[in-house]
């Protein structure tokens, strides 16, 4: 069986979304401090969540999602 090279990046359009209760900006900052690439926080009009995308070491995109305060 062939081994996957350590710097291999997977090519997929699947995004895993994690809904969290913690402060999203604090979690984003913690991930950045651990050298996990994270994008800026974003939201959309008439959408109940804040979002932040990141990339894992294999190149997979994931998203953190936090419900906005009512």
Secondary structure, DSSP 8 states (H G I E B T S, - for coil): -----TT--------EEEE--S-HHHHHHHHHHTT--B---B--TT--EEEEEEE-TTS-EEEEEEE---
